[in-house]
């Protein structure tokens, strides 16, 4: 399924239907297994990628558990998120 | 700039709204492991830093960006108590919680991520829709 242009861009990412990935998971696993096997046979590159460490948010922005912002704020935004 | 940074600046920093993230794992085993790692970081008060480092280092579907090894590297990079983090993650302390939360989200009708609600009402993720929904939840004097 193509990214939804209307709903995309929450973090600069497109919205993604989870079941599309579920349907493709078996195929991806097979490809991954093949890559691992080939990599093992050829002594593949094991160098770790560099880590991007984001700048911390301003101290004025409260962070408590899963909640960002003042606990007494009148509006609550709830986001269901898959980090991957 | 994405929608979330703008919302943070206009509504979260000004005390008009708060954002609660409910992590779920739709996208496979490493997706679930990443959520568990964020919960382990949360034990040390580092949920949001870990949340941010996950998004900053996403590898897309099928990648190993959130492998056990890489999650540990994130913990090191952030300066977490890595022994406690590893112990938490390896024990699978939050595995069942993540699975339960994912099922609960599906039962609520969440079938894509991110799915966003404002004061309990689902809204689209574009900026204007978000602004309108948040403004609608504010009293006139806010």
Backbone of each chain as ProteinMPNN parsed JSONL, in Angstrom:
{"seq_chain_A": "XXXXXXXXXXXXXXXXXXXXXXXXXXXXXXXXXXXXXXXXXXXXXXXXXXXXXXXXXXXXXXXXXXXXXXXXXXXXXXXXXXXX", "coords_chain_A": {"N_chain_A": [[0.843, -1.192, 0.0], [0.514, 2.216, -0.818], [2.081, 5.083, 0.745], [-0.002, 7.196, 2.744], [-0.736, 10.319, 1.663], [-2.084, 12.311, 2.967], [-2.251, 11.736, 5.676], [0.344, 11.404, 6.356], [3.659, 12.298, 7.684], [3.894, 12.809, 10.414], [6.188, 12.476, 12.0], [7.707, 13.156, 9.929], [7.411, 10.838, 8.673], [5.737, 8.353, 6.723], [2.39, 7.184, 7.139], [1.631, 3.819, 7.983], [0.16, 0.809, 7.211], [-0.229, -1.825, 9.435], [-0.768, -4.452, 8.782], [0.119, -4.821, 6.262], [2.829, -5.08, 6.508], [2.841, -7.377, 8.052], [1.936, -9.24, 6.223], [4.067, -9.222, 4.482], [6.118, -10.17, 5.998], [6.998, -12.845, 6.055], [8.225, -13.214, 3.571], [10.242, -11.3, 3.763], [11.716, -12.368, 5.862], [12.714, -14.67, 4.699], [14.39, -13.593, 2.733], [16.166, -12.222, 4.37], [17.323, -14.337, 5.758], [18.699, -15.556, 3.671], [20.541, -13.565, 3.063], [22.018, -13.523, 5.425], [23.147, -16.05, 5.355], [24.7, -15.91, 3.0], [26.352, -13.794, 3.742], [27.7, -14.952, 5.849], [29.134, -16.895, 4.517], [30.806, -15.379, 3.0], [32.179, -13.853, 4.763], [31.045, -11.385, 5.718], [30.677, -7.753, 6.162], [30.972, -6.515, 9.386], [30.923, -4.126, 10.64], [29.686, -1.684, 12.864], [26.937, 0.546, 12.359], [27.065, 4.173, 12.528], [25.792, 5.894, 15.425], [23.049, 8.036, 15.75], [22.574, 10.591, 17.952], [19.996, 12.288, 19.251], [19.409, 15.798, 19.939], [18.739, 16.774, 23.27], [15.422, 17.482, 24.554], [14.074, 20.765, 25.465], [14.633, 21.76, 28.855], [12.481, 22.924, 30.029], [10.291, 21.611, 29.143], [8.22, 19.328, 30.42], [8.848, 15.921, 31.236], [7.611, 12.91, 31.914], [7.589, 9.635, 32.489], [5.665, 8.143, 30.012], [4.646, 10.487, 29.189], [4.694, 13.665, 27.728], [5.06, 16.993, 28.433], [3.047, 19.295, 30.398], [1.443, 17.769, 33.169], [-0.97, 18.818, 33.943], [-2.077, 19.963, 31.751], [-4.775, 21.034, 29.655], [-5.534, 19.654, 27.343], [-5.274, 16.435, 25.989], [-3.146, 14.604, 24.04], [-3.028, 11.579, 22.482], [-0.895, 9.178, 21.311], [-0.588, 6.336, 19.397], [2.107, 4.378, 18.769], [4.467, 2.743, 16.709], [7.717, 1.985, 17.034], [9.375, 1.103, 15.05]], "CA_chain_A": [[0.0, 0.0, 0.0], [1.294, 3.455, -0.883], [1.894, 5.969, 1.892], [-1.123, 8.111, 2.656], [-0.148, 11.664, 1.65], [-2.814, 13.219, 3.858], [-1.977, 11.439, 7.071], [1.775, 11.24, 6.578], [4.406, 13.445, 8.123], [3.856, 13.048, 11.866], [7.604, 12.733, 12.286], [8.327, 13.09, 8.62], [7.258, 9.463, 8.206], [4.425, 8.049, 6.18], [1.592, 6.209, 7.866], [1.84, 2.483, 7.441], [-0.758, -0.215, 7.699], [0.573, -2.882, 10.046], [-0.968, -5.776, 8.211], [0.925, -4.93, 5.046], [4.111, -5.638, 6.946], [2.615, -8.751, 8.496], [1.85, -10.074, 5.023], [5.382, -9.305, 3.85], [7.141, -10.589, 6.953], [7.557, -14.147, 5.697], [9.144, -13.0, 2.459], [11.409, -10.571, 4.266], [12.512, -13.287, 6.676], [13.432, -15.562, 3.782], [15.472, -12.809, 2.128], [17.139, -11.955, 5.419], [18.053, -15.582, 6.006], [19.615, -15.75, 2.548], [21.62, -12.584, 3.226], [22.855, -13.977, 6.537], [23.918, -17.206, 4.885], [25.711, -15.426, 2.055], [27.292, -12.989, 4.511], [28.536, -15.889, 6.606], [30.033, -17.579, 3.598], [31.776, -14.44, 2.424], [32.804, -13.06, 5.82], [30.441, -10.065, 5.523], [31.111, -6.603, 6.951], [30.282, -6.486, 10.675], [31.114, -2.818, 11.236], [28.435, -1.104, 13.338], [26.634, 1.873, 11.809], [27.155, 5.239, 13.54], [24.535, 6.17, 16.13], [22.619, 9.429, 15.809], [22.029, 10.91, 19.276], [19.266, 13.552, 19.106], [19.567, 16.842, 20.963], [17.667, 16.665, 24.284], [14.387, 18.513, 24.548], [14.297, 21.822, 26.467], [14.33, 21.364, 30.23], [11.178, 23.486, 30.393], [9.239, 20.687, 28.709], [8.161, 18.222, 31.384], [8.876, 14.555, 30.712], [7.359, 11.979, 33.006], [7.138, 8.377, 31.912], [5.289, 8.224, 28.603], [3.947, 11.762, 28.961], [5.509, 14.838, 27.422], [4.264, 18.188, 28.671], [2.505, 19.463, 31.747], [0.367, 16.838, 33.522], [-2.236, 19.536, 34.133], [-2.512, 20.563, 30.481], [-6.187, 20.703, 29.445], [-5.745, 18.784, 26.181], [-4.42, 15.236, 25.963], [-2.908, 13.969, 22.737], [-2.589, 10.2, 22.67], [-0.354, 8.641, 20.067], [-0.172, 4.938, 19.315], [3.292, 4.445, 17.929], [5.384, 1.618, 16.549], [8.995, 2.677, 16.862], [10.065, 0.653, 13.851]], "C_chain_A": [[0.88, 1.246, 0.0], [1.068, 4.297, 0.368], [0.722, 6.907, 1.661], [-0.612, 9.548, 2.733], [-0.844, 12.624, 2.605], [-2.377, 12.993, 5.294], [-0.489, 11.329, 7.366], [2.395, 12.444, 7.242], [4.355, 13.746, 9.602], [5.256, 13.334, 12.37], [8.375, 12.75, 10.97], [8.239, 11.695, 8.039], [5.861, 9.284, 7.644], [3.703, 7.079, 7.102], [1.699, 4.849, 7.184], [0.853, 1.5, 8.05], [0.045, -1.413, 8.191], [0.427, -4.202, 9.326], [-0.253, -5.931, 6.879], [2.269, -5.545, 5.391], [3.957, -7.092, 7.39], [2.6, -9.686, 7.305], [3.213, -10.257, 4.378], [6.459, -9.895, 4.732], [7.807, -11.902, 6.548], [8.576, -14.012, 4.566], [10.415, -12.307, 2.902], [12.325, -11.487, 5.069], [13.334, -14.214, 5.787], [14.616, -14.841, 3.147], [16.577, -12.566, 3.15], [17.983, -13.2, 5.703], [19.083, -15.831, 4.912], [20.81, -14.81, 2.682], [22.58, -13.032, 4.319], [23.742, -15.132, 6.095], [25.045, -16.767, 3.955], [26.784, -14.634, 2.786], [28.246, -13.88, 5.289], [29.559, -16.574, 5.725], [31.141, -16.659, 3.099], [32.484, -13.594, 3.479], [32.361, -11.623, 5.755], [30.924, -9.017, 6.503], [30.317, -6.531, 8.251], [30.416, -5.128, 11.35], [29.763, -2.222, 11.629], [28.199, 0.249, 12.678], [26.777, 2.93, 12.901], [25.786, 5.494, 14.163], [24.273, 7.672, 16.109], [21.997, 9.665, 17.185], [21.339, 12.274, 19.184], [19.56, 14.527, 20.25], [18.43, 16.702, 21.974], [16.647, 17.783, 24.139], [14.696, 19.572, 25.6], [13.881, 21.345, 27.863], [12.952, 21.859, 30.661], [10.022, 22.569, 29.996], [9.254, 19.452, 29.616], [8.136, 16.877, 30.667], [8.704, 13.612, 31.886], [6.805, 10.686, 32.434], [6.849, 8.544, 30.429], [4.689, 9.571, 28.235], [4.942, 12.911, 28.785], [4.626, 16.07, 27.589], [3.675, 18.187, 30.066], [1.383, 18.465, 32.038], [-0.985, 17.526, 33.66], [-2.737, 20.203, 32.853], [-3.942, 20.122, 30.16], [-6.463, 19.742, 28.287], [-4.762, 17.619, 26.23], [-4.353, 14.675, 24.547], [-2.377, 12.575, 23.026], [-2.125, 9.651, 21.327], [-0.003, 7.17, 20.232], [0.963, 4.874, 18.311], [4.024, 3.109, 17.889], [6.727, 2.212, 16.192], [9.715, 2.268, 15.583], [9.437, 1.258, 12.596]], "O_chain_A": [[1.87, 1.318, 0.729], [0.001, 4.239, 0.979], [0.476, 7.356, 0.541], [-0.101, 9.956, 3.776], [-0.266, 13.634, 3.008], [-2.159, 13.947, 6.041], [-0.105, 11.175, 8.525], [1.76, 13.492, 7.362], [4.737, 14.84, 10.015], [5.485, 14.313, 13.079], [9.553, 12.396, 10.921], [8.895, 11.385, 7.045], [4.923, 9.976, 8.039], [4.331, 6.253, 7.765], [1.839, 4.756, 5.965], [0.741, 1.39, 9.271], [0.886, -1.951, 7.471], [1.373, -4.987, 9.257], [-0.04, -7.051, 6.415], [2.783, -6.406, 4.677], [4.825, -7.927, 7.137], [3.166, -10.779, 7.349], [3.497, -11.305, 3.798], [7.586, -10.103, 4.284], [9.021, -12.059, 6.678], [9.648, -14.617, 4.602], [11.516, -12.665, 2.485], [13.549, -11.399, 4.973], [14.494, -14.506, 6.076], [15.707, -15.4, 3.035], [17.763, -12.686, 2.843], [19.2, -13.117, 5.867], [20.202, -16.262, 5.188], [21.951, -15.207, 2.445], [23.798, -12.938, 4.167], [24.929, -15.185, 6.419], [26.19, -17.193, 4.101], [27.973, -14.773, 2.5], [29.442, -13.604, 5.379], [30.699, -16.804, 6.129], [32.256, -17.096, 2.815], [33.29, -12.725, 3.146], [33.197, -10.719, 5.739], [31.504, -9.338, 7.541], [29.087, -6.49, 8.208], [30.06, -4.988, 12.52], [28.813, -2.245, 10.846], [29.141, 1.011, 12.46], [26.626, 2.617, 14.082], [24.754, 5.331, 13.512], [25.157, 8.475, 16.41], [21.013, 9.02, 17.544], [22.008, 13.299, 19.054], [19.909, 14.13, 21.362], [17.276, 16.53, 21.58], [16.958, 18.877, 23.67], [15.478, 19.328, 26.519], [12.899, 20.619, 28.018], [12.33, 21.282, 31.553], [8.899, 22.744, 30.469], [10.183, 18.645, 29.577], [7.49, 16.717, 29.631], [9.571, 13.535, 32.756], [5.674, 10.651, 31.949], [7.693, 9.032, 29.678], [4.269, 9.776, 27.096], [5.875, 13.094, 29.566], [3.572, 16.177, 26.962], [3.788, 17.215, 30.811], [0.462, 18.328, 31.233], [-2.027, 16.888, 33.511], [-3.727, 20.934, 32.885], [-4.288, 18.96, 30.371], [-7.507, 19.091, 28.255], [-3.57, 17.802, 26.48], [-5.369, 14.322, 23.947], [-1.384, 12.417, 23.737], [-2.864, 9.66, 20.342], [0.785, 6.805, 21.105], [0.809, 5.263, 17.154], [4.176, 2.436, 18.909], [6.865, 2.87, 15.161], [10.569, 3.003, 15.087], [9.894, 0.987, 11.485]]}, "seq_chain_B": "XXXXXXXXXXXXXXXXXXXXXXXXXXXXXXXXXXXXXXXXXXXXXXXXXXXXXXXXXXXXXXXXXXXXXXXXXXXXXXXXXXXXXXXXXXXXXXXXXXXXXXXXXXXXXXXXXXXXXXXXXXXXXXXXXXXXXXXXXXXXXX", "coords_chain_B": {"N_chain_B": [[9.72, 20.579, 8.691], [8.374, 18.125, 10.847], [5.041, 17.182, 11.96], [4.896, 16.675, 14.73], [7.141, 18.05, 16.062], [6.301, 20.706, 15.678], [3.859, 20.754, 17.032], [4.789, 20.255, 19.581], [6.182, 22.628, 20.077], [4.195, 24.616, 19.86], [2.057, 23.852, 21.514], [2.734, 22.002, 23.582], [5.011, 22.973, 24.932], [3.935, 25.324, 25.787], [2.135, 24.599, 27.662], [-0.459, 23.979, 27.005], [-1.237, 21.558, 26.048], [-0.689, 18.028, 26.479], [1.32, 15.213, 25.598], [0.79, 11.836, 25.275], [2.448, 8.902, 24.753], [1.7, 5.751, 23.494], [3.274, 2.955, 23.206], [3.343, 0.426, 20.75], [3.54, -2.78, 19.085], [3.438, -3.529, 16.043], [4.942, -4.296, 13.923], [6.6, -6.55, 13.924], [9.142, -8.733, 15.389], [11.48, -7.281, 16.204], [10.452, -4.794, 16.452], [8.832, -5.093, 18.7], [10.843, -5.641, 20.536], [12.171, -3.222, 20.599], [10.267, -1.58, 21.812], [10.155, -2.782, 24.312], [12.729, -2.185, 25.152], [12.571, 0.583, 25.367], [10.828, 0.745, 27.503], [12.428, -0.345, 29.476], [14.387, 1.618, 29.571], [12.795, 3.605, 30.525], [12.536, 2.913, 33.17], [14.727, 4.062, 34.21], [14.187, 6.668, 33.948], [14.439, 7.602, 31.369], [12.779, 7.471, 29.191], [11.907, 9.209, 27.064], [14.266, 10.138, 25.906], [15.245, 7.735, 24.969], [13.18, 6.967, 23.271], [13.497, 8.992, 21.365], [16.034, 8.424, 20.342], [15.59, 6.012, 19.158], [13.851, 6.702, 17.023], [15.582, 8.321, 15.633], [17.368, 6.571, 14.616], [16.177, 4.719, 13.015], [15.778, 1.953, 10.82], [14.045, 1.156, 8.935], [11.669, -1.189, 7.478], [12.44, -4.62, 7.907], [15.075, -4.188, 8.522], [17.957, -4.446, 10.726], [18.098, -2.538, 12.627], [17.049, -2.249, 15.155], [18.056, -4.348, 16.596], [19.003, -6.575, 19.271], [21.654, -6.089, 19.944], [22.104, -3.514, 18.859], [20.254, -2.004, 20.287], [21.395, -2.093, 22.781], [23.673, -0.624, 22.249], [22.526, 1.867, 21.878], [21.724, 2.399, 24.469], [24.182, 2.633, 25.71], [25.191, 4.864, 24.347], [23.513, 6.843, 25.306], [24.183, 6.956, 27.92], [23.013, 5.379, 29.883], [22.437, 3.246, 32.778], [23.911, 0.57, 31.936], [24.101, -2.107, 32.648], [21.854, -2.594, 34.233], [19.933, -1.998, 32.344], [20.411, -3.988, 30.417], [19.863, -6.255, 31.905], [17.157, -5.929, 32.468], [16.09, -5.962, 29.851], [16.91, -8.435, 28.824], [15.61, -10.133, 30.519], [13.085, -10.017, 29.636], [11.152, -8.427, 30.754], [9.082, -6.687, 30.098], [7.772, -7.865, 28.039], [5.275, -9.236, 27.866], [3.576, -7.19, 28.541], [3.869, -5.412, 26.411], [2.842, -6.97, 24.345], [0.205, -7.255, 25.25], [-0.644, -4.578, 25.256], [-0.54, -4.038, 22.559], [-2.511, -5.71, 21.509], [-4.7, -4.596, 22.807], [-4.749, -2.085, 21.629], [-5.379, -2.746, 18.994], [-7.914, -3.733, 19.413], [-9.155, -1.41, 20.001], [-9.379, -0.351, 17.58], [-7.153, 0.587, 16.333], [-5.176, 0.402, 13.607], [-3.014, 1.221, 12.245], [0.089, 3.002, 12.344], [1.626, 6.163, 13.009], [-1.277, 6.425, 15.094], [-3.493, 8.861, 16.138], [-5.078, 10.448, 18.866], [-7.076, 13.099, 20.097], [-8.018, 14.305, 23.089], [-9.434, 11.904, 23.29], [-10.649, 11.584, 20.83], [-10.233, 10.4, 17.564], [-7.908, 11.756, 15.294], [-6.725, 13.055, 12.148], [-3.322, 13.006, 10.996], [-2.239, 15.352, 9.992], [-0.959, 18.715, 10.167], [-2.769, 20.933, 10.302], [-5.206, 19.749, 10.93], [-4.577, 18.684, 13.4], [-3.995, 21.001, 14.873], [-6.528, 22.242, 14.855], [-8.062, 20.387, 16.255], [-6.84, 20.409, 18.758], [-7.128, 23.106, 19.511], [-9.864, 23.119, 19.658], [-10.25, 21.72, 21.958], [-9.47, 23.399, 23.905], [-10.253, 25.833, 26.4], [-11.931, 28.994, 25.899], [-10.37, 31.054, 27.02], [-7.801, 30.069, 27.048]], "CA_chain_B": [[9.539, 20.1, 10.065], [7.218, 17.249, 10.982], [3.929, 17.703, 12.754], [5.15, 16.585, 16.172], [7.938, 19.164, 16.588], [5.49, 21.923, 15.684], [2.891, 20.614, 18.132], [5.558, 20.424, 20.82], [6.514, 24.034, 20.266], [3.014, 25.482, 19.988], [1.068, 23.438, 22.519], [3.284, 21.298, 24.744], [5.883, 23.894, 25.669], [3.114, 26.403, 26.334], [1.275, 24.06, 28.716], [-1.844, 23.825, 26.56], [-1.524, 20.145, 25.769], [0.35, 17.047, 26.802], [1.346, 14.082, 24.66], [1.055, 10.515, 25.862], [2.749, 7.894, 23.736], [1.407, 4.354, 23.839], [4.057, 2.162, 22.249], [2.819, -0.886, 20.38], [4.474, -3.495, 18.207], [2.748, -4.114, 14.9], [5.805, -4.549, 12.769], [7.483, -7.693, 14.029], [9.853, -9.055, 16.629], [12.381, -6.207, 16.622], [9.579, -3.703, 16.862], [8.503, -5.387, 20.091], [12.06, -5.526, 21.352], [12.442, -1.788, 20.758], [9.337, -1.055, 22.821], [10.627, -3.281, 25.61], [13.93, -1.425, 25.509], [12.126, 1.91, 25.815], [10.278, 0.577, 28.853], [13.578, -0.53, 30.374], [14.971, 2.95, 29.732], [11.844, 4.364, 31.342], [12.837, 2.614, 34.576], [15.805, 4.969, 34.622], [13.738, 8.027, 33.652], [14.976, 7.981, 30.07], [11.887, 7.009, 28.124], [11.846, 10.092, 25.897], [15.564, 10.127, 25.203], [15.34, 6.471, 24.235], [12.188, 7.137, 22.199], [14.071, 9.848, 20.321], [17.176, 7.778, 19.683], [15.019, 4.983, 18.288], [13.383, 7.329, 15.78], [16.725, 8.888, 14.904], [18.209, 5.493, 14.076], [15.336, 3.728, 12.361], [16.359, 1.397, 9.606], [13.005, 0.71, 8.017], [11.23, -2.579, 7.633], [13.398, -5.653, 7.522], [16.446, -3.885, 8.94], [18.271, -4.9, 12.085], [18.42, -1.317, 13.373], [16.632, -2.411, 16.545], [18.497, -5.646, 17.115], [19.392, -6.538, 20.685], [22.979, -5.457, 20.009], [21.997, -2.076, 18.607], [19.543, -1.381, 21.414], [22.39, -1.914, 23.844], [24.534, 0.495, 21.831], [21.782, 3.105, 22.151], [21.778, 2.615, 25.916], [25.541, 3.118, 25.995], [25.318, 6.22, 23.796], [22.754, 7.787, 26.14], [24.728, 6.971, 29.274], [22.168, 4.652, 30.837], [23.03, 2.14, 33.535], [23.777, -0.459, 30.892], [23.904, -3.423, 33.263], [20.435, -2.667, 34.609], [19.184, -2.009, 31.09], [20.563, -5.318, 29.818], [19.164, -7.214, 32.76], [15.727, -5.703, 32.226], [15.721, -6.363, 28.491], [17.118, -9.872, 28.644], [14.612, -10.856, 31.323], [11.776, -9.903, 28.98], [10.284, -7.908, 31.807], [7.913, -5.984, 29.559], [7.322, -8.534, 26.809], [3.835, -9.504, 27.872], [2.891, -5.895, 28.568], [3.866, -4.891, 25.037], [1.884, -7.781, 23.573], [-1.151, -6.915, 25.704], [-0.956, -3.217, 24.797], [-0.761, -4.094, 21.111], [-3.844, -6.296, 21.319], [-5.688, -3.598, 23.263], [-4.817, -1.036, 20.604], [-6.119, -3.301, 17.863], [-9.321, -3.815, 19.817], [-9.682, -0.038, 19.961], [-9.495, 0.028, 16.177], [-5.889, 1.104, 15.814], [-4.616, -0.554, 12.662], [-1.857, 1.825, 11.598], [0.815, 3.873, 13.261], [0.985, 6.554, 14.262], [-2.686, 6.805, 15.178], [-3.49, 9.944, 17.124], [-6.349, 10.888, 19.435], [-7.042, 14.331, 20.893], [-9.087, 14.161, 24.083], [-10.201, 10.691, 23.037], [-11.222, 11.537, 19.481], [-9.175, 10.176, 16.587], [-7.73, 12.841, 14.325], [-5.693, 12.834, 11.146], [-2.007, 13.428, 11.478], [-1.665, 16.564, 9.386], [-0.806, 19.792, 11.147], [-3.96, 21.776, 10.458], [-6.209, 18.966, 11.647], [-4.133, 18.605, 14.791], [-4.185, 22.319, 15.497], [-7.956, 22.48, 15.044], [-8.545, 19.5, 17.313], [-6.315, 20.885, 20.046], [-7.801, 24.377, 19.808], [-11.23, 22.785, 20.034], [-10.251, 21.196, 23.322], [-9.052, 24.443, 24.841], [-11.291, 26.8, 26.766], [-11.71, 30.247, 25.149], [-9.34, 31.936, 27.586], [-6.486, 29.422, 27.012]], "C_chain_B": [[8.304, 19.208, 10.123], [6.159, 17.873, 11.871], [4.291, 17.744, 14.244], [6.033, 17.717, 16.707], [7.165, 20.471, 16.655], [4.487, 21.899, 16.833], [3.599, 20.795, 19.473], [5.777, 21.902, 21.109], [5.273, 24.874, 20.573], [2.127, 25.121, 21.181], [1.658, 22.748, 23.753], [4.139, 22.242, 25.588], [5.09, 25.024, 26.331], [2.121, 25.899, 27.38], [-0.168, 23.858, 28.301], [-2.23, 22.367, 26.329], [-0.37, 19.285, 26.271], [0.215, 15.879, 25.821], [1.661, 12.804, 25.42], [1.292, 9.525, 24.733], [2.416, 6.509, 24.285], [2.119, 3.475, 22.82], [3.412, 0.805, 22.004], [3.754, -1.501, 19.345], [3.711, -4.235, 17.122], [3.714, -4.77, 13.919], [6.843, -5.65, 12.968], [8.263, -7.746, 15.33], [10.74, -7.905, 17.112], [11.61, -4.954, 17.033], [9.205, -3.877, 18.333], [9.691, -5.233, 21.011], [12.401, -4.05, 21.603], [11.524, -1.169, 21.811], [9.772, -1.513, 24.213], [11.852, -2.48, 26.078], [13.557, -0.026, 26.005], [11.544, 1.833, 27.221], [11.406, 0.369, 29.871], [14.288, 0.81, 30.608], [14.091, 3.812, 30.628], [12.083, 4.111, 32.834], [13.919, 3.549, 35.117], [15.452, 6.436, 34.316], [14.164, 8.53, 32.289], [14.068, 7.552, 28.919], [11.997, 7.892, 26.889], [13.17, 10.173, 25.162], [15.7, 8.848, 24.385], [14.365, 6.473, 23.058], [12.82, 7.902, 21.036], [15.228, 9.169, 19.595], [16.696, 6.636, 18.781], [14.589, 5.604, 16.954], [14.543, 7.87, 14.947], [17.563, 7.818, 14.21], [17.373, 4.38, 13.444], [16.004, 3.23, 11.083], [15.324, 0.96, 8.604], [12.7, -0.765, 8.184], [12.322, -3.536, 7.165], [14.823, -5.368, 7.95], [16.691, -4.435, 10.349], [18.614, -3.705, 12.983], [18.063, -1.44, 14.851], [16.97, -3.809, 17.061], [18.907, -5.48, 18.576], [20.72, -5.802, 20.845], [22.884, -3.943, 19.83], [21.253, -1.357, 19.723], [20.505, -1.14, 22.58], [23.334, -0.753, 23.515], [23.84, 1.835, 22.081], [21.869, 3.436, 23.646], [23.145, 3.162, 26.327], [25.679, 4.575, 25.553], [24.61, 7.259, 24.658], [23.288, 7.863, 27.569], [23.833, 6.319, 30.309], [23.016, 3.712, 31.686], [22.857, 0.903, 32.662], [23.573, -1.865, 31.469], [22.432, -3.614, 33.633], [19.56, -2.75, 33.367], [19.221, -3.404, 30.467], [19.793, -6.365, 30.61], [17.657, -7.14, 32.521], [15.308, -6.272, 30.872], [15.832, -7.878, 28.306], [16.117, -10.709, 29.44], [13.23, -10.829, 30.665], [10.719, -9.341, 29.907], [8.995, -7.293, 31.264], [7.331, -6.663, 28.318], [5.813, -8.738, 26.788], [3.036, -8.199, 27.882], [2.776, -5.314, 27.157], [2.852, -5.651, 24.183], [0.452, -7.421, 23.952], [-1.572, -5.529, 25.195], [-1.258, -3.198, 23.299], [-2.144, -4.664, 20.796], [-4.925, -5.288, 21.709], [-5.853, -2.489, 22.232], [-5.62, -1.522, 19.402], [-7.608, -3.369, 18.179], [-9.977, -2.433, 19.822], [-9.822, 0.458, 18.519], [-8.234, 0.611, 15.573], [-5.284, 0.059, 14.877], [-3.476, 0.049, 11.844], [-1.156, 2.707, 12.614], [1.534, 4.958, 12.463], [-0.51, 6.812, 14.084], [-2.814, 7.757, 16.358], [-4.917, 10.282, 17.561], [-6.111, 12.209, 20.172], [-8.264, 14.319, 21.794], [-10.03, 13.009, 23.725], [-10.804, 10.574, 21.649], [-10.101, 11.391, 18.457], [-9.122, 11.323, 15.59], [-6.673, 12.433, 13.308], [-4.382, 13.431, 11.616], [-1.458, 14.69, 10.846], [-1.794, 17.74, 10.356], [-2.085, 20.585, 11.367], [-5.061, 21.042, 11.217], [-5.867, 18.881, 13.131], [-4.37, 19.917, 15.516], [-5.666, 22.554, 15.815], [-8.494, 21.625, 16.195], [-8.077, 19.977, 18.683], [-7.0, 22.193, 20.446], [-9.232, 24.122, 20.268], [-11.346, 22.257, 21.448], [-9.852, 22.216, 24.361], [-10.227, 25.354, 25.175], [-10.958, 28.132, 26.093], [-10.577, 31.107, 25.703], [-7.942, 31.336, 27.525], [-5.601, 30.039, 25.945]], "O_chain_B": [[7.29, 19.521, 9.5], [6.353, 18.94, 12.453], [4.023, 18.731, 14.928], [5.691, 18.301, 17.736], [7.35, 21.258, 17.584], [4.293, 22.901, 17.52], [3.06, 21.419, 20.387], [5.583, 22.368, 22.232], [5.304, 25.741, 21.447], [1.515, 26.0, 21.787], [1.129, 22.899, 24.854], [3.999, 22.296, 26.81], [5.534, 25.604, 27.321], [1.347, 26.686, 27.927], [-1.021, 23.591, 29.147], [-3.402, 22.0, 26.406], [0.754, 19.752, 26.456], [-0.864, 15.607, 25.294], [2.671, 12.709, 26.118], [0.438, 9.337, 23.867], [2.807, 6.152, 25.396], [1.63, 3.275, 21.708], [2.99, 0.125, 22.94], [4.637, -0.835, 18.805], [3.383, -5.413, 17.263], [3.344, -5.684, 13.181], [7.853, -5.685, 12.265], [8.077, -6.932, 16.235], [10.748, -7.589, 18.302], [12.07, -4.166, 17.859], [9.256, -2.925, 19.113], [9.56, -4.75, 22.136], [12.86, -3.684, 22.685], [11.955, -0.333, 22.605], [9.759, -0.735, 25.167], [11.978, -2.149, 27.257], [14.157, 0.484, 26.951], [11.738, 2.738, 28.033], [11.33, 0.859, 30.998], [14.734, 1.094, 31.719], [14.584, 4.641, 31.392], [11.857, 4.995, 33.661], [14.009, 3.79, 36.321], [16.3, 7.323, 34.41], [14.245, 9.737, 32.065], [14.537, 7.301, 27.808], [12.164, 7.383, 25.781], [13.199, 10.265, 23.935], [16.201, 8.866, 23.26], [14.71, 6.022, 21.965], [12.694, 7.51, 19.876], [15.385, 9.318, 18.383], [17.322, 6.333, 17.765], [14.924, 5.089, 15.887], [14.492, 7.875, 13.717], [18.368, 8.121, 13.329], [17.818, 3.235, 13.354], [16.688, 3.97, 10.376], [15.665, 0.449, 7.538], [13.372, -1.485, 8.922], [13.017, -3.296, 6.178], [15.7, -6.212, 7.766], [15.763, -4.829, 11.055], [19.33, -3.848, 13.974], [18.696, -0.813, 15.701], [16.237, -4.374, 17.872], [19.129, -4.364, 19.045], [20.89, -4.998, 21.761], [23.513, -3.184, 20.567], [21.588, -0.223, 20.064], [20.432, -0.121, 23.267], [23.738, 0.002, 24.4], [24.486, 2.816, 22.451], [22.062, 4.589, 24.033], [23.244, 4.041, 27.183], [26.213, 5.41, 26.283], [25.041, 8.409, 24.737], [22.888, 8.737, 28.338], [23.888, 6.668, 31.488], [24.165, 3.422, 31.354], [21.799, 0.274, 32.651], [22.938, -2.71, 30.838], [21.846, -4.665, 33.376], [18.57, -3.481, 33.339], [18.194, -3.934, 30.044], [19.154, -7.248, 30.039], [16.982, -8.161, 32.39], [14.302, -6.973, 30.762], [14.961, -8.513, 27.711], [15.817, -11.847, 29.08], [12.319, -11.538, 31.093], [9.551, -9.724, 29.856], [7.944, -7.373, 31.901], [6.488, -6.087, 27.63], [5.157, -8.44, 25.79], [1.954, -8.12, 27.301], [1.731, -4.797, 26.764], [2.105, -5.057, 23.405], [-0.412, -7.295, 23.085], [-2.708, -5.335, 24.763], [-2.114, -2.446, 22.833], [-2.853, -4.159, 19.926], [-5.936, -5.15, 21.021], [-6.962, -2.013, 21.992], [-6.446, -0.786, 18.862], [-8.452, -3.097, 17.325], [-11.191, -2.306, 19.668], [-10.325, 1.555, 18.278], [-8.24, 1.075, 14.433], [-4.924, -1.037, 15.308], [-3.028, -0.547, 10.864], [-1.742, 3.105, 13.621], [2.004, 4.698, 11.355], [-0.948, 7.344, 13.064], [-2.303, 7.487, 17.445], [-5.831, 10.387, 16.743], [-5.066, 12.403, 20.793], [-9.4, 14.322, 21.321], [-11.251, 13.123, 23.841], [-11.413, 9.553, 21.329], [-9.137, 12.156, 18.471], [-10.15, 11.798, 15.107], [-5.833, 11.574, 13.576], [-4.35, 14.259, 12.526], [-0.323, 15.073, 11.13], [-2.642, 17.738, 11.248], [-2.444, 20.877, 12.508], [-5.76, 21.632, 12.041], [-6.735, 18.988, 13.997], [-4.882, 19.938, 16.635], [-6.011, 23.007, 16.906], [-9.289, 22.097, 17.009], [-8.837, 19.948, 19.65], [-7.404, 22.357, 21.597], [-9.749, 24.811, 21.147], [-12.408, 22.335, 22.065], [-9.889, 21.938, 25.56], [-11.086, 25.611, 24.333], [-9.799, 28.368, 25.75], [-9.901, 31.807, 24.949], [-6.978, 32.002, 27.903], [-4.457, 29.618, 25.772]]}, "name": "protein", "num_of_chains": 2, "seq": "XXXXXXXXXXXXXXXXXXXXXXXXXXXXXXXXXXXXXXXXXXXXXXXXXXXXXXXXXXXXXXXXXXXXXXXXXXXXXXXXXXXXXXXXXXXXXXXXXXXXXXXXXXXXXXXXXXXXXXXXXXXXXXXXXXXXXXXXXXXXXXXXXXXXXXXXXXXXXXXXXXXXXXXXXXXXXXXXXXXXXXXXXXXXXXXXXXXXXXXXXXXXXXXXXXXXXXXXXXXXXXXXXX"}
